[in-house]
Amino acid sequence: MTLLETPYLKLEHILSHGEPTAVNYWYDQQQPEWVVLLRGKAKLKFEGDEMLELTAGDFILIPARSKHRVESCSYDALWMALHFHAGVPQ
């Protein structure tokens, strides 16, 4: 659910219900994304097989064009994601 959106940022509230990213699908976003796991557990997989385990309170800044996916997550996984433009607006 989008909580706030402007031309420069998008703030989302995401409840995963234990669902990983679809098989063979990779997020490949044009903007950086800051993500915090507010509740639950999750595993993020990055292109090249790097795996990152997250628990409630953990956060990460995912650079633009960094292919990633949710490999697994608990049923109660609750996220906050902020997509933003890295440059200064003109």
Secondary structure, DSSP 8 states (H G I E B T S, - for coil): -EEEE-SSEEEEEEE-TT----TT--B--SS-EEEEEEESEEEEEETTTEEEEEETT-EEEE-TT--EEEEEE-TT-EEEEEEE-SS---
